[in-house]
Amino acid sequence: MQSSDQQPSLIRLTKYEALGNDYLVWDQPASIERLARLAPRICDRHRGVGADGILAFDAETLSVRVFNPDGSEAEKSGNGLRIAACHAVLDHGAGQEFELRTADRPNAVRVLAVDGACVESEVDMGHARLQPDAWVEIETPAGVARCRLVDVGNPHCVVFDQPVTPERCRELGPWLERDDHFPQRTNVQLVEVLDRRRARIEIWERGAGYTLASGSSATAVAAVLIHLGLTDPELEMVMPGGVLQLRESESGSLLQSGPARRVFSALLDPADLEPT
């Protein structure tokens, strides 16, 4: 039996969800390399805690790094930013307005409402970088996918003229994610415009797979639809996990607003997380 001074240093993880997209927040992890190595085990829904990814959060700098379930690092996550904002408010006393830094830029956050463990916020996702005005056609096992490519701090492939169903998303997503057009892999969205103020999407996330909701995906699709004149500059993005509000500011940056909710906190022995 271990004495008290031999007890291992426990890891505190806090789980949050944003429209069904769930992340574990790890405050100031001692080793990013170790976090990336443990991510597949931690995120495993059968052999670990279970999550769509891990957020390495630094309270001193209000910065966040995003790790996918496969251990790869993502440049950005829209839902991850709102979850990090929720964590900053609930656990670290952040105010009504502040900035969260990701790999690409500082992201302005405005808290809209706090209700118990739920925080609704608006996050400035920055300016979208659209590829030249040309459609990209990619051969897939399900036929030709007609796509527009866009970057909102991470890469996205927005697919038109396909059934917007979980089944088709699971079929096309892994194929397009690793297509030769995307040497760093890409996120994939199937889109259907419902009217001038609403669109519906299904999402395949790079390094994570089929996902109920994605803030950066919703932002990327909104950027493309607004650019093509298919919707107004303020719209709702309907996803299986819920609805996000998107709007283009006067400066051309894209803002998203929606809720994030704390689910639980846990202390884990890191030895239990090591791959066997």
CORMOHU-V211940 format. One record per residue. SS is DSSP state (h for helix, s for strand, l for the rest). PSI is psi in radians with two decimals (none if undefined). OMEGA is omega in whole degrees, -180 to 180 (none if undefined). Layout:
ss = <SS SS>
psi = <PSI PSI>
omega = <OMEGA OMEGA>
//
This chain:
ss = <l l l h h h l l l s s s s s s s s s l l s s s s s s s l l l l h h h h h h h h h h h h l l l l l l l l l s s s s s s l l l l s s s s s s l l l l s s l l l h h h h h h h h h h h h h h h l l l l s s s s s l l l l s s s s s s s s s s l l s s s s s s s l l l l s s l l l l l s s s s s l l s s s s s s s s s l l l s s s s s s l l l l l h h h h h h h h h h h h l l l l l l l l l s s s s s s s s s l l s s s s s s s s l l l s s s l l l h h h h h h h h h h h h h h l l l l l s s s s s s l l s s s s s s s l l l l l s s s s s s s s s s s s s s s s h h h h l l l>
psi = <2.32 2.45 2.90 -0.56 -0.03 0.03 2.43 2.73 2.07 2.64 2.27 2.10 2.40 2.20 2.37 2.77 2.55 1.77 0.64 -0.12 1.92 2.43 2.65 2.24 2.21 1.88 2.14 1.08 2.46 -0.55 1.97 -0.66 -0.72 -0.69 -0.80 -0.65 -0.65 -0.28 -0.81 -0.66 -0.76 -0.74 -0.23 2.18 -0.15 -0.55 0.04 -2.67 -0.73 2.10 2.85 -0.07 3.08 2.39 2.06 1.92 2.27 1.90 -0.49 -0.71 -0.07 0.93 2.74 2.42 2.51 2.21 2.28 2.88 -0.36 0.06 -0.18 2.71 2.29 2.57 -0.54 2.74 2.17 -0.86 -0.63 -0.65 -0.74 -0.59 -0.77 -0.64 -0.73 -0.78 -0.73 -0.66 -0.89 -0.66 -0.33 0.17 0.50 2.66 -2.76 -0.52 2.32 3.13 2.46 2.22 2.30 -3.08 -0.55 -0.48 2.90 2.46 2.03 2.36 2.37 2.08 2.20 -0.61 2.57 2.17 1.64 -2.10 0.12 2.30 2.17 2.29 2.82 2.28 2.31 1.95 -0.03 -2.97 2.38 2.54 1.81 2.49 2.84 2.67 1.32 2.51 2.51 2.23 2.17 2.24 2.31 2.93 -0.35 0.25 -2.91 2.25 2.18 2.04 2.71 2.44 2.44 2.61 2.23 0.65 -0.33 2.80 2.55 2.56 1.92 2.09 2.21 2.88 0.54 2.67 2.23 1.37 2.70 -0.66 -0.80 -0.61 -0.76 -0.44 -0.84 -0.58 -0.98 -0.50 -0.87 -0.62 -0.65 0.28 2.73 -0.36 -0.31 1.44 -0.45 0.24 2.95 2.81 2.62 2.38 2.33 2.29 2.50 2.16 2.15 -0.73 -2.97 -0.32 0.06 2.50 2.75 2.41 2.68 2.56 2.32 2.05 2.37 2.16 -0.06 -0.55 -2.73 2.32 2.45 -0.52 2.66 2.14 -0.72 -0.60 -0.77 -0.69 -0.77 -0.79 -0.75 -0.73 -0.76 -0.80 -0.72 -0.75 -0.70 -0.10 0.35 -0.32 2.96 2.89 0.06 2.16 2.89 2.41 1.98 2.15 2.85 -0.57 -0.21 -2.86 2.35 2.56 2.27 2.49 2.58 2.20 3.01 -0.51 -0.16 -0.06 2.80 2.28 2.39 2.53 2.50 3.12 2.79 2.57 2.33 2.33 -0.90 2.89 2.60 2.60 2.19 2.49 2.08 -0.47 -0.51 -0.30 -0.20 2.38 2.48 none>
omega = <-178 172 -175 -179 177 -180 -179 175 -176 178 176 176 176 -178 177 172 177 -177 178 175 -171 179 171 179 179 -178 173 179 -176 -176 177 179 178 179 179 -180 -177 -175 -179 180 -179 -175 -179 -176 179 -176 -180 179 -180 179 174 179 180 176 174 -171 177 -176 -178 -178 -174 178 -177 173 -171 178 179 179 178 179 178 180 177 180 -170 171 180 176 177 177 179 174 177 177 177 179 179 -180 -173 -174 -174 172 177 -176 -176 180 178 178 172 -177 171 -175 -173 -171 166 -177 -178 179 173 180 -178 -179 174 -179 -178 -179 -178 178 173 -177 174 -177 175 -177 178 -178 175 174 -178 175 180 -173 177 176 175 179 -175 178 178 176 180 -178 -177 175 -179 -165 165 -176 -177 178 177 -172 168 -171 -179 176 -177 -171 178 170 174 175 -179 -177 176 -177 -179 178 179 179 -176 -172 -177 178 -178 -179 -174 178 -178 177 -171 -178 177 -173 -176 169 -174 176 168 -171 171 177 -180 174 -176 -176 -177 173 -179 -179 166 -165 168 -177 176 177 -178 -180 -178 -172 -178 -179 178 180 180 176 178 179 -179 180 178 180 -180 -177 178 179 -179 -179 -178 178 172 180 173 -174 174 175 -176 180 179 -179 -178 -171 172 175 178 173 176 -180 179 180 -180 176 -176 -179 177 178 180 -174 166 -172 174 -177 177 171 -179 172 -176 172 -177 179 180 -176 -177 177 180 none>
//
